[in-house]
Amino acid sequence: MIGLISATAAGGAARDRLATTWSSRTRVYEGPVREALERAFGECEQVVCFLATGAVVRLLAPLLRGKDVDPGVVCVDEAGRFAVALLGGHEGGANTLAQEVGDVLGATPVVTTATDSVDVPGLDTLGIPVEGDVAGVTRAVLDGEQVALHAELSYPLPALPSNVTPRQGQQGQPVIRVTDRELELGPGEVVLRPPSLVVGVGASKGASTEEVLGLVKDTLRDAGLSPASIAALATVDAKADEPGIVETAARLRVPVVTYAADELAGVDVPNPSDAPLAAVGTPSVAEAAALRDGGELLVPKRKSAPEGRAPMATCAVVRRAPRGRLAVVGLGPGARDLLTPRARDELRRASVLVGLDQYVDQIRDLLRPGTKLIESGLGAEEERARTAVLEAQKGQAVALIGSGDAGVYAMASPALAEASDDIDVIGVPGVTAALAAAAILGAPLGHDHVSISLSDLHTPWEVIERRVRAAAEADIIVTFYNPRSRGRDWQLPKALSILAEHREPTTPVGVVRNASRPDESARLSTIGELDPAIVDMMTVVTVGNTATREIAGRMVTPRGYRWQHSDQSEVTK
């Protein structure tokens, strides 16, 4: 929840705009400012104050407890010109909140954390726990000192500056370690904790949280492993609601993953037992659940050891194989303001970017310094897909880019055909050329529609023609991709002639070239009058159905609402 506080009418007006926009995310705190801020600071994850920063600093000073627990605080001046991330920029999310507040109020976000100012990812913003001398190592990174990256385990980190290099650290040199092992850290050392451990847990009915949690912590401590690297607790379906397991997961802040007994019974384990077989239908719970998705068994089944009674809990620990990350990102049709926020985030999340050279040029300025670029030219789609998957399999964070939506005549299909289940794949949708063109033309896609590529490079023309005929007979709006090139100039006239067998010559046709780009052009024509010579590979051609009309210079396909029919009848009368 975000607490909102103001002291004047002007601040109150801006506060109310934010409260209205974010009605489910915000709570307005009324009353004297000091008391209101104290309540919000104690009750909310974030706070926005419509006050002078000096006043907020003085009011906050006695409330501060620590950067890992304090809420993020943003200050907005009464004129609504600036949104200042004042407290908890990273841990409290104030930097992101300042951006969001700025978007709503039209204010300029002000972010002063050092890593953000120089476009370096903060060690505390990587999405995994970090321990040690975070301030000292961050300062070394920012000052350009040589910092060693010692990764015992691979994890898909974002791009790091060139002064952070993979190697063993020299004595006294700042070091970033990536491991799930417990370490004694000195000055100039930090450790990043990847989510590499799965703890399988079994528990008798009524086992206490203290017994389950104590067993898990003792087991990890004795094995020299960090609880911060636990990815999940795993158990059998029958124990999904066992309070001791559920509460242990809550205290460790990890999810509980469950499996059916017959699934676990098929997992080969070193220590099967008749007791769980009789109780829940599998000879192993802890070991089998931990090993269900593969990995290295670090700690075989271990039982709790309460005094004076039989143990009620078991656990086993597995280190799962590291997984790289492949984000398949759609860049949209070309305009920067049609690139989605999620796509921007994924571009900045990547340490490796793979793409067509002209698409890389479009977003080069958005990438973090140190991002590895793998560019290639037209016709190398298969090579790009294979390269992106191979980089992800090395444990890297990879972004594979394509125009429009990456799943529409673009890179998602060849990449996913290459990828196996040993990497994580994230699809990032983008605005397609068809949608961008439709918005320029008016509302041509108001009813059922289909996209068809007229390129026979990968699809035989006989198949394409059959699809065009099916769309023609079904009276479906058609958007043609790849409609015409220098060496392929007869397919578009042929496709239009097929559609003309089922539609009037006056059926509107929209032609948009370079949709959303600086040299964008658009024109309306008809099936009977369109000159195919004006069309090339940078063009999208949209052909209406029998209901499509040109209205006030726009191409419109009625949705078919009953009230529209009624209104049109009244106009006709």
ABEGO torsion letter per residue (X at the ends): XBBBBBABAAAAAAAAAAAAABAAABBBBBEBAAAAAAAAAAABABBBBBBBAAAAAAAAAAABAEAAABBBBBBBBAAGABBBBABGAAAAGAAAAAAAAAAAAGBBBBBABAAAAAGBBBAAAAGBBBBEBAAAAAAAAAAGBBBBBBBABBBBBBBBBAABBBBBBBBGBBBBBBBABBBBBBBGBBBBBBBABBBBBBBBBGBBAAAAAAAAAAAAAAAGBBAAABABBBBBAAAAABAAAAAAAAAAGBBBBBBBAAAAAABBBABBBAAAAAAAGBABAAAAAAAAAEEBBABBBBBBBBBGBBBABBBBBBBBBBBBBBBBBBAEAGBAAABBAAAAAAAAABABBBBBAAAAAAAAAABBBGBBBBBBBBGAAAAAAAAAAAAAAAGBBBBBBBBEBAABGBAAAAAAAABBAABBBBBBBBBBAAAAAAAAAEBAAABBBBBBBABAAABBAAAAAAAAAAAAAAGBBBBBBGABBAABAAAAAAAAAAAAAABBAABBBBBBBGBGBAABBBBBBBAAABBAAABBAABBBBBBBAABBBBGGBBBBBAGBAAAAAAAAAAAX
